[in-house]
Amino acid sequence: MKTAEVVLLLLWSGQCVTAASSEALQTTGTGKDSPPQPDIQTVLREMSSLIAEQRVELKCTKTQLETVEKKAEAMEERLRASEIKAEVMEGKLRVSEKTVEEQRAVLTHTKTQLETMEKKAEAMEERLRASENVVNQLKIENKAQAMGLNLTVADVSDLKKEREQSKVSFSASLVKEGGGGNFGPTTDAPLVFRNDFTNIGNAYSANTGVFTAPTRGVYFFVVFVLGQGHGSTATGVWLFKNDKRFALAWSRQQDGYTKPSNGASVAMEKGDEVYVKLESSSWVHDNQNNNCVFSGHLLFPM
């Protein structure tokens, strides 16, 4: 039996007991002093009205309960749909993570291949340079062989010009004959070797102290300087290619003379420059003995 029906039965039983009690009081009353009792019909009507109201309320409650149950079912469906979507998203995430790992592996492999290709390219470049040297040598040999055959005047002129360009050598000291003195100490000052007693090819300027490469090739440069010990004062000069230094001749001693030197082979393009700068806080000494000498030679063209 449902709860609402039990409540209605109890209400009806209570009204019945009340009606019976009222009837008994009416039969046992003492004369005119007894108060009037309610009629059974009235009680029944009131009970009927009350039952009707309870039925309306029960129907309303059932309707609300059904509505709540429907909402609960809808919420449960949405929850299930959300769980399904979450599972789908988790699957997609796993696939994405796997794809990322695969891409990382591919990237690592690609980097390795790129490094291998770069090494191969460097090796091929070295071989190409060696081949170019061989080709140049063969050209020279071919021209030399052609000299014993039928050479035109133009060919002979070109060979002479090329031969003259390959002859590059100079040596110069700081002061000319009869001069002498100290240079420095100062801060990174260029040294001009004015006494160019050898200057084949005229690539060195005694006015500026700068050697300018007349052709592409490998050159050898060397510098010798003279200094005398004066406590903390050093003797040192830098060899510069364009605006970058590449060799230092440096020495320091308390007293007596010191003669540092340094040199290097340098690959140069046509127009590159080499010169000497005095090291900061250093000094050198030169006289008619050519103690400070700057020299350079073309070893071979490229």
C-alpha angles and dihedrals in degrees: 000000000000121000095244092054091050091052091050092049092051091049091050092048091051092052091049092052090048092051092050093049090051092052092050091051090052092055095046098044120126109237126281097342094072115100119240114266124221118263117252091231091057091051091049092051091051090049091049090050091048092048090050091052090048090050091052091049091046091050090049090049091050090050092050090046091052090048091051091048091051091050090048090051090048091050090049090051091050090048091052090048090050091050090050091049090049090052091048091049090049090052091049090048091053090049090049092050090050090049091050091051090049091049090050090052091049091048092050090049091048092051090051091050091048092052090049091050091049090053090049090049091052090050091048091049090053090049090048091053090049089049091050090053090050091048091050090049090049090050090053091048091048091051090048090051091047090056088068091053132046108324123176123223090252092054092051091049092051092049091050091049092049091047092051092049090053090057105083123148135137142170126185138173128211100249133034124237112301095021132099145151148118127300117206157310092205140119118285095317120174116243119223112207098205101178103077100178090168123034112152110177092017091247093135122075116211089194097059103020090232126131114209118199109239093196141012112273149096116298133188120217130185134175131197123191136179127219139168123224115257106166109263096006113107133203114227144138135185128223110221131198107201101314098335125087118224109172135031127202105195139157141159133193137159098242142348126047128309128190114194121184140176140174144175144185111249131192108224138184121220108282097024114137134220124190142151128252128192112243115246112273091007133116139195136197130217137173141159089305091072094236093164113053132172115196138175138178138185105239095187137332122245 
